[in-house]
Amino acid sequence: MLKVLYFISSLLTIKGGSVYIPASKTPPDCRSGITTAYIPSKNIIVMFGGLSGDTFYDDFWSFSIASLTWEEIYPTSEINPSPRAFYGSFVTLHTENFYIFGGCNAKGMKNDLWEFNINYLNWKLISTINPPSARYSFACVFYIERSIEYFAIFGGNSIQDETNDLNILNLLTFEWKKLVNYGNTTINASNTAMAHFGNCFYLTCGTGCTESVIRTFKYCLYEKLWVELTNINENQPSRGYNSGFILDKYFYLFSGGLSQWFEPVIRLDLEGGDYLWAEVEHLPLLAKENYGLTLIGNTAYIMGGYDYAYLLYSNEVQSIDMNSGYLSELSHAFTVPEKRLKASMVTINNELYLFGGVNKNILYNNLWIFNIANEKWRLQNVSGDVPSPRHSHAADSDGDVMAVFGGEDSSGLNGELFLYNSLSYTWKKIIPISIAPRPTKGACLSLKFSSIYIYGGITSTGTTDDFWGLNIIISAYVSMPKNKKVAYMTCYLLDEIFYTLGGIDENGMSSYDYSIFDFTSFLWESIQHNNSITNGIQVMLNKTYINIGGQIRLQELTKKIVVVDDNLTSYVLYKDYPYVYFSAFSYYKSRIYSFGGGYNQGKFPLHLIGTNNFFYIDIKEICSEGICEAKCSKGTYNYNNRCVECDAGYYKDTIGNTLCNPCPPGTYSIVNGTNSYGQCYPCPSGSYNDIYGSKICLDCPASFNCPWGSKEPIDGFFSSDLESIQPKMYVSPSSRKNIIIYTVSTVMSFVAIFICIISFEKLRKILIFFDIYTDKHNHELLAPMTLKKNTIGGIFSVLFIVVAIVFIGSAIIDFQMSSIQESKSIIPLTLFENEIKNFTNPELNVSIQIIGISLSCELFFQVETIINGTKRKHYCKNLSGNGTGNGIEFSFYCNDCFISGESIFFLQFLDASYASAIYVKITSSSSIPNEVSSLKSELYPDKGHMFMGSGKSEFFFTFTPSLFVSELSYWPSPLTGYHISNDKLPIKGSQGLITDLPVNLGLNILITIYENQFGLYTQRIRKQSFFILMSGVIGSVFGIMDIIAFIMKFIEGFYLSIKKKLVKKKSLSMISSKRKHIKNVCFIKHPKKVKGIEDFEVGQSKIENEHLV
């Protein structure tokens, strides 16, 4: 979809300007071994080359006395001087051309003379006559004699070591002349100072002196002889590596650092006659050597040099008022990255990260970091998978991470993706698991963890419209809808909208628009602004598009500013900003910071040459006319009409003027200006935080446990014990209790019935009819056997019935309860095929507890299972606040599942996730009725570490198929299930420290379930059949019957025997009584005679009746 702006506003000119950092603009690299010269018409001091360590320079710089700013001058000539240091230089008064002579570099010494035309900006090699030998570190001075300009040099280091010859160059004829010496031989010297005054040269001895005090020499052109002027009372220590000049009648000598660190400025009165050096007390002490020294009026300017106080090279500019001695720092020492263009710069917290780029075919992969508050650069030492040197790559940042994609290195186009962790200072290369973008340069990239979006660029086949999305956690690319072929544009991802700004189309022309991709509708939209500007600074402030500078039709440069507001109204502004193209830029607070970019001569761009210009532009200036609203960047918010960093414990991940968001409980942040939720880091193990917006975590109380990311202390500590619940061996229930109850109930019932019977006489007579032992009442020997019933037989018959009922019931109870036998055996699965096709599991439950994860169940995760079943479902619940710790529990249920071969359960968290402990519990229905098999396995990281990253934490479980069969109807048969065991210890996945969190996002848990090739066969059967039971019971009943008959007969016989004895005894007693009675009757008449006879007869009758009974 294409939208065209309906009108363009009139051209506007706005006030203000860019602000350079430092204010003196980017200075040269720190260096020494330089000389400087002053060009009056330009009011500038110029400098060439120099050295820093083992690096020699060939750049040419000017320092403006009026604006106190540096400017690098690129020559227009094809042939230029080689890099060098310790040379001599001067500026002629007539032409103001700058000359350099001699010096050295890594390839050797020089004796060539070069001229630089300050107006045409070109170098020219001057052919001279009779040049002196190649040398460096010599003393030199420019002077005019009879309107002819001369350049004189003395000594220095040559191929023959230090020399002592004096040579002068006639700048009219460019002829060198070695001056003769008719006086004393001077010492061989280098690193010294020489001045011209009154047609004479004055020289100090420099490093050639072996004496402890400074020595001074004089050579007059008319006398042509060297004279030593050293006063015998001289007490100033010898010095070298110094510089000097003539002011009024004094020869001033500045620091050289040979004898001491901080040396005073000394001077020699050339008209005084005593030639005694004296300290200039009102001038400051210095501790430098091999610096540039220039006198302009009464002010001395000192540039660069090696600083002995700090033992480092310098690029500062200082001025000293020779009258007052006041020392001013005009350009402070400032470390700056190398010149470059087509680099990248992103913002992390309150610092700018500069990576890559190219300058004159030199590629870079170093990482420079600029602290915005302190305004200082530092070169960061990095480790890991460091990207190769490259340019034209795509880069973006989010939180503490910077992403770099593609570009062009020494081998050509590149398609690699790297992540930089600013906490651990490490690079990490992302290896995609799927298709990936082609090697590309000039693409753009937007990072919003955990996703990266890459668009466009130039491939081996030309400009492309490829649009890729990458999930960093799973390292998988996805192709997105395409729009148009474009390269060297800028990308932004704001509020689910992806913007591509400007760029060069497939025909090498400006795209004249910017495009929008809506992730909700998945459609592209183009907004035209009809300005053919590209390669400039482009930002998107929510819905306001701003372009600053760049190139028009890829040709000349422009300072035009284009603003398209949210109403699609276009404004064209003009501002005296510097020309800028292919620079590295980043938006912070309300400022656009820009570093480097291509060099220019006027409006003409030099694409092969980079710069290290560093400045910022405040958007408030551009929006000052009311054409737009300056928005505060991520990590900052509007306070009193200025953008302020979010306080520690807060973050802001959007562009705008809203307030910052607090970090949730369980996390904290100690850095100001954080711009991502991912910078709310979990409280370390042993601490917790229960409030929002905290910048500290509290120590965990004693006897409590606080894993990573704790919101509250947990009562108790974690253990690593393995928990297992398995089906038990079947044990038949005891029948004793039931038998006792049955027996007691039966006996008591019969006792109650028996008591009722004997309580009534009529019922007692019924007992005789129960007698089944009719043939057991014959006790008389030699008496005929008769069948008869009596009460004793009835009682024992009832007893037999009771005992028989109790025995038969007990036998049946015991048969039903205690006659079940279970057998188990392990057999190959192939033997089950005829009975069971699949071992289904009525219910399988996989529970995963992740302790220490800072997010809730709303985080983005995916589940992959290879477990077959009819019904499968999973759910998640938060654990915080229930005594188990901070985290989540993920559960998976499956009904009628079956395991075939190897099955997996893979849980992957696609957001910022970590864990201090992982518990996996699997519970499976067993084939054995009312039994389950459950196993819990636990995994803990190393001390001080967390589980995080792409490495999987693996758990291993073995499922043994189980088949249950039973010939009893108590249990359904057959039943199938699984028994769970753990034959392999879990494997710890990738771990990391808290500093690894920015790039090691995600958490992966893999549960592997193996099917055992052997199965468990369980069978339950009766120990005996019911027929055998009844056979035994019947036999036992008859045995009981005989036993009771025997007992009855014994008891009855014993009873009759005793009774018989009693009858016999009573009979004898009766006989005795009869005898007494007869005696009384016969021999004594007694009134009771008749009564005694009657009683005897009655008693005799009863005895006979009882005997019958």
PASEDO-379208 format. One record per residue (C-alpha): residue in one letter; x negated, y negated, z negated. Coordinates in pm, whole numbers, plus 50000, padded with zeros to 5 digits. Each point is the difference from the previous one (the first is absolute). Layout:
BEGIN
AXYZ...
This chain:
BEGIN
M500005000050000L498624966050097K500814967049831V498944966450148L499674968149799Y502554973950102F497864969149945I496494989449911S499474970649771S497854970250084L496295002149933L498944991149647T496704989549849I499455008849637K497554987249743G497455019449801G497545025750123S498305032649935V497925004249685Y496645016350047I498505023549746P497634987749884A500724963350060S496714997250186K501285026750241T498345033450036P496264995549947P497245020250162D498995032649846C497704996749703R496434997950127S496494986549958G497034993750229I501744970450162T499204963950086T502534972550060A500104967250192Y502254969650014I501754986650314P500904963649929S502544994450277K502075030049890N499274994549631I499365036949965I497255022549870V499285029650226M498545033749916F498985030450199G499425036449910G498485011449676L499845032749821S501885019549732G498305031749889D499005017450322T502584981750211F498824972050228Y502484974850137D500244981050328D503084979049925F500054962250014W501844979349741S500764963849930F500974983749672S501924967350022I498844973649755A503294981250045S502485028649945L497635022949807T501095029350214W498175027650182E500475007650367E498385027550198I498874989550346Y500095026250272P497634991650286T501214999150354S496695012850132E499505035850111I496455002549860N499524990749639P497255003249739S499555033549837P500885003849631R497224986949777A499004985049666F497094979949855Y499844978150312G499454962650037S502654975950125F500534963250066V502314975450179T498624973950238L501084964449952H500354991850367T502165028850120E501155014149664N499305034450139F499275027149747Y496815020550038I498765031849837F496545015250021G498515033249896G501265020949714C500435037549982N502575027550010A500075037749983K498255001950339G497074977849907M498684964449990K500954972250243N498284969850156D502774989250236L501624965750004W503774996150045E502054968850054F503694996549914N502014972450164I502564989049745N502224984450266Y500095028950245L499645026649733N497425019950190W496595014549924K497004996250225L496665017549976I497244973750030S496825010250170T497074984649814I496334996150079N497375017049785P502435012449731P498465011249670S500065036349899A503235015349882R500624993149634Y502554994049726S500234982949660F497834971250116A500134963949887C501474976050253V500994963850039F501524977850268Y498524965150048I499734971850251E496734985050100R499894970850248S503615007250104I499115035650087E501705027749804Y497845027649861F500525032249817A497145012649783I499495034149840F497395013049760G498935035049906G502605026549938N499955037550033S498745012250333I498785032750140Q496614992549839D501594993849660E500224964949857T498464972550214N498804964749944D500234983950342L501834967450064N501914996750328I502094971750138L502545000650283N500464969850225L503754999450064L499484978850306T497725024650178F500825030849790E496315006649970W498565015249686K496684987749864K497945016349730L498394972849790V496375002749909N498704997349645Y496814981649925G500435002249629N500105027749747T501645032450100T503545001549866I501475030849841N502095024750191A503554992849891S503635008250067N503354991849838T498834965149923A501134964350066M498524973250225A500944963350048H498924971950231F499264965849859G497824972050134N498715020250293C498835027149762F501245034449903Y500335009449636L500035036849914T500405021749692C498305033649982G503125022649973T499485037349963G496384996750109C498984985249666T498245021649748E499654972249746S502504994249726V500604963550089I501344985150316R497454989050260T500564971650247F498354993850336K499984971450249Y499314999050372C499914966750184L500375000450373Y497324974350057E497365015849775K500895035150110L498875015749677W501595016849699V499414984849661E501105015549671L501734974949776T500485022049694N499424980249681I497875017149737N502664990349746E502795017350196N502225020749773Q502955008550224P500085037550067S499485012950347R503135006550197G501045014650335Y503115007750205N500864963549947S501074970450208G499314962849996F500404966650169I498764964249990L502194973749832D498594965149974K496355005649910Y500565032949820F499525035750114Y502785019449824L499575037149945F503015021349909S500365034249838G498345030650144G500255024749715L496425012250017S498954991949646Q503264998249811W503715003150053F501194964749948E497444975750133P500194962249974V499794977650301I496554984550014R498654971750207L496684985950111D499394962750033L498264997850337E498934964249937G499005003449638G496515013150056D499885025849715Y501995026350190L501405014549682W503335018650027A502664988849755E503375014249901V503044980150104E501925003549676H503314986150119L500235026250277P501465034549921L498045032249968L500365025050283A499405037550033K500075006450374E497685008550284N500064999650380Y502994976650012G500824972250241L499104964949880T501114968350179L499664963749892I502734975850114G499474965349861N499415004449627T501825033249980A498375033950027Y502115029050131I499105035749903M501535029350189G499845037349941G496815016849886Y499285027549754D501164992449647Y497535012549741A502414993449715Y502565024950129L497695020550222L502204996350304Y500214982050330S501994967950010N502064980250249E500884970749779V499354963850094Q498774976049732S499144963350012I497694980949771D500104962549969M496314991849986N500704967949808S502325012949730G499065036650011Y503685009750017L500495035250139S503185006650199E501225033250132L501444992450340S500675035850100H499885025949728A498525034450044F502635020550173T499825036150111V501995005750315P500715030050221E498375003650336K501494982550302R502685020850165L503175000150203K502725025950050A499675009849636S502795004849746M500824983749668V502655010349749T501004989149651I499775023149699N501064983949674N498294965950007E497135009850228L499425000950376Y498505031250158L498054995050324F499115030650206G498415007450337G499594976950295V497404993450265N497484973050084K497735001250305N500545037550035I499165005749634L502785019949836Y500774998849629N501615023649751N498964982949679L502654987949760W499874964649868I502324988649720F500834963649928N501264990749655I502444971850062A499884986449646N496204998649981E499484993050372K497195025550026W499285027650246R498465033149902L498875029250210Q501715030849862N498195033349975V502345027350121S499965037850022G502035028050151D501005002950367V498714966050104P501304989950346S497484994650275P499164963950095R502834987250218H502044970750120S503544993950130H501425024049743A503344996549824A500184994549625D502444992349722S500225003649623D502555009149738G499285001149630D496405010649947V499625016750340M498824988250340A500735020050316V497804997850310F500905015850333G498235003650333G497864973250155E496935003150215D496665012649871S496725008650168S501485031550153G503074982750144L503634999149899N500905015249668G503215014649861E499035007449640L501934988349697F498334991249671L501224989349658Y497884979149765N500585002749625S499084966949839L499985015649652S497425026950072Y498284982150293T500385030650219W501105006550356K502185029550090K500585012850352I503525011950077I500085032250200P503415002650168I501745033650003S501934992150316I499634979850315A498244966849954P499594967150187R497494998550278P496704981849941T501074963650004K498674965149952G501984968149957A502915017849825C501774986149697L500825017549676S502394995149707L499645018549673K502755005649748F499105029049781S500425027450074S500634991550368I497834985150274Y501314986350329I497704995050301Y501004982550319G498514993050342G496384994050085I497735009550286T499235036450076S497895016250269T502954996450238G500684963449923T502394980649780T502475022649821D503414997349835D499495029449764F501704995949664W499005023949723G501125005849646L497865019149752N500855014849663I496714997649813I500825027149750I500615027250257S497704984450263A502575004350275Y500604975850287V503434994450153S500574983050335M502304969849972P502094981450264K497884979850242N500474963850098K497414984050230K496345004250080V497974975349800A496634997249825Y498214977049755M503224990449822T500734997049628C502425022649812Y502094993849690L502415022449811L502504979149806D503315012049853E500295030850223I499214978950307F496865006350206Y498634969550184T497464998550282L498744964750058G498484987650325G497365020450174I498805007050352D502215019150241E498925026150252N499154972750253G497624982949761M502384971049938S501674986749688S503195018049905Y501904966849947D502055015349719Y500095020249683S501955032149947I502085014749719F500695036449920D502855007049758F499535032749812T503715000749924S501254998450358F496775014150146L500134973650275W497554974050135E500734963150053S497794973950171I499884962549918Q498474977550267H498214967749911N498584990550344N496504992349872S497185018650172I497785001449693T498235031149883N497135011849778G500714972849746I501185001749639Q503525014049981V502095004449686M503615009349931L501524983649694N503125021049972K501844987450309T497734970550085Y497305005950262I496854978349997N497135000750250I496864979249946G497424994550272G498825027450231Q499575000550376I502264987550275R500335026450272L496865016349863Q497954970450119E499464967549818L500584995849631T502774979849840K500794984149667K503735002650066I502265013249724V503245017850090V502755004349740V503195019750061D502414997649708D502705024549897N502494981550223L497745007650298T499134963250036S496504995050138Y497654972149894V496644991350154L497614981549770Y496544985550039K497474999649724D496274994549985Y499325035249887P496865017050130Y500205020650314V500535035849897Y500455032650185F499405036649915S499444990749636A500775021849700F502814984049798S502265007449708Y502884982149825Y499774993949625K502124977249782S500944973550259R496675000450181I498675016950310Y496355009549953S497965004350317F496505013650038G497755001450304G501435003250345G498444991750331Y497644971050054N500974971550225Q498414971650185G502764974750008K503095018050131F497945026950167P499865033149809L496845021049978H501505034449949L496735017749927I498954977349717G501585000449659T500004974549725N500295000749625N502184969449964F502185004049696F502954977549924Y503624999849897I503104981950125D502844992549762I503375008250153K501474971649797E498284975850239I501595016450303C503405000549832S499654964649865E502264986050274G502865022149883I499735023950293C499415030349778E499725010949641A496675010449853K500435034549846C497915014549722S498145031350102K500315034149845G498665000349646T500894963249944Y503124980249922N501084963750005Y499504980449680N500274962049997N499744999150378R496785019950013C499295036750046V498815017049681E498675035249961C502215025549830D498865006049644A498455032849897G502755025649953Y502044985950290Y499945003750377K501694985450309D500095019450326T501874974950215I499274966350160G502124972749847N500444978449696T501755024749773L498725010849662C497765029949943N501235034449899P498905016249671C498195033049995P502325026549847P499385018149671G497295026250021T497894977350221Y497884969049965S497984975450207I497014979649891V499444980550323N501644967450097G501564996750342T500925036250065N502175004650308S501235035849979Y501875022449762G497155024650054Q497784976749797C502035007549689Y497755027849884P501005027149752C498904997149643P496935021849949S500275032649814G500194992949630S501974967850035Y503524988550082N502054969050085D503704996249926I500604964750133Y500234982750338G497264977350129S497185012249777K496314994850065I498885024349730C500935034749877L500265009249633D498025028149839C501955031849945P500885006049631A498365028549814S501645034350039F501724987850318N499155006650359C499924973950278P499235012950350W499324977250296G502774974650055S501695005249663K502924977549919E500165013249645P498005024049780I500945036650013D500305019849679G497645029650030F497375011050246F499945019450319S498805035850002S498775021950277D501615032449880L501575022350260E503645007349925S501515031950133I503395016149952Q500455034550154P502745026949984K499545023849709M500035037750010Y503515013349950V500585013949653S503285018749937P502024983649728S500115019049670S503215019949943R499365004549628K502034970149894N502945009450218I499805036049882I499944989449636I502954977350052Y501855027150186T499175026349739V500954978549705S503224989250169T500945035750082V499155013649656M501774972149823S503065005550213F500105036749920V499294993549631A502954976449988I502175025850170F498755027549763I500734978849694C503524994450125I500445037250051I498825010949657S501974972949833F503285016450090E500865036249921K501985005150316L497134987350211R497575022549808K501895030450118I499344988650358L496245005649953I500575037350008F501224997250357F496714982950115D498025030149891I498125013750304Y497875023449794T502695026649951D497485028050037K497584985449752H502015005449677N499205037249949H497645002749705E500895034549849L497705027850099L501555031450134A503264980750035P501884998150329M499354968150212T503014977750020L500674966250169K501194975349748K500064962649940N499454980749689T499404965149880I496215003249993G500025010850366G502204970450085I497654975749825F496895013550177S501835001150332V500744963149959L496344994549913F498965018450315I502314978950210V498524968149852V496415011650050A500755011650355I501624966950089V497064980749853F497455021450179I501734999250336G500554962249980S496414993849895A498725021650281I502104981150250I498904966349857D496365010350011F500465012950353Q501484967650113M497444977549834S496705017649954S499785024150283I498864974050263Q496485003350133E498164973250211S497095008250227K497764975750192S497615006850282I497924979950249I500445011950352P499144985950345L502584976850152T500325022150305L501765026049787F502734974749922E500894993950362N502605027450011E501804986149698I499474962150013K499434978350306N499204967249817F499234994849636T502304970949932N499744979449687P503324989349849E498414968749858L496554984550036N499034968549811V496764980650057S499414972349747I497114975450041Q499264975049727I497604972150093I498724981849695G498614964950023I501564989450329S500854963349973L502914999650241S503445015349966C501985024050212E500654971650240L496505003550142F499665013650350F499205037050015Q500585029150229V500485037149936E498975028250225T501105035449920I499625033150174I502415018949779N503045016150159G503334999049827T503704992550041K500194969849773R497064977249932K499994967049816H497634978249806Y500294970349770C497794977149796K500334985249656N497914975849797L498245012849691S499244967049833G501484996549656N500815036449935G496835009049815T498325017250292G498044970150119N500274976250290G500635017350326I502545018650201E501335035250023F500745013750342S502145031350020F500785022750290Y502815025549995C500615027850246N502745026349997D499615033850168C496414991550091F497545025250127I496254998250035S498375013550309G496235003050013E498744965749888S502364971749914I499104964749902F501554971249817F498344966850084L500824967849815Q498424968350137F500364965249858L499574973250264D499724970049769A497494989049740S499985030749778Y497705016449753A500255025949724S498235007949674A501575034549977I502045023150224Y502255027649868V501495025650235K502575024649872I501665025850223T502935020449877S501425028550203S502925023449945S498745034749931S501635030850147I500465012349646P503414988449877N500054969849771E496254995250029V497844972850163S496354997250088S498464966149923L496464986750014K498684965249915S496604988050119E498324967349902L497264979450162Y498004971049855P497454977050170D496474994549879K499524976049714G500544964050101H501425010050339M503445002550155F501455022050267M500354978250311G499304999950369S500515024450282G498395030149834K502655025049896S500335013349648E500755036650066F501905025149790F500185036850081F502745024649905T500535036350094F503555012550045T500435037549956P503255012450159S502145018649751L502795025250061F502325011649724V502285030550031S502225016149737E502275030449998L502014984649723S502874976850059Y498844975849734W497854981050252P500504991550367S497755019750224P497884994650199L498594966049895T497004981450147G497774972449870Y496374990849938H497525002149720I497544970749985S496345002949912N496924977950031D497005017450150K498064968250087L499254968949798P501314966750135I497614977950195K499604963249916G500754976350284S498214967750079Q499274978849695G498854964749950L499384972249759I502264970149967T497724981850245D500855026150263L503734993049992P500084973850278V498985024650272N500845033649843L503734996249997G502495028049989L500235032549816N500205034550157I501115031749825L499935033450180I501595030949851T499145032150182I502115030849937Y498645033550109E502185030750044N498495030749841Q499735029450239F501135022849722G503384999149837L501325008149657Y502615027849995T502125001149684Q502515028149935R502375006349709I501515034949953R501625022149730K497645021849804Q502605028350017S503295007650174F503404999249840F500425037650062I496895007449800L501234976649731M503365017749975S498375034150001G497844990049711V502884983549818I502235030850034G497285022849877S499274976449716V503684998049902F500305037549971G496815000849802I501404973849767M503165020749974D498065030949891I497924979749758I503104985549839A501575035349995F496935013149824I500064971949753M503725004749943K499645037549951F497134995049758I501874974049804E503225020050004G498235031949897F498164981949723Y503274985149883L501755033949997S497125016249820I500114974849723K503735001849982K499895037749982K497624998549706L502274975449828V503015022750051K498115030149871K498864980749696K503504988849936S501305035350043L497615012749734S501134972449775M503585010550051I499225036149924S498344989549680S503034979549914K502295029650069R498045021449777K500274975649720H503654996650066I500605037349994K498095002549683N502074973249848V503185016050122C499165034049893F498374993649670I501404966249887K503504987350043H499834965550115P502704976150095K498384991450319K499635034850131V502614997850266K498664966550118G496495013850042I501155028350213E501884976550228D497034977650045F497835029250092E502355011050264V500254965350153G496224995850014Q499555033850156S502484990350273K498114967750082I496715018150032E501505023550247N501464971350208E496744981150006H498225031250107L502345002850292V499274964750097
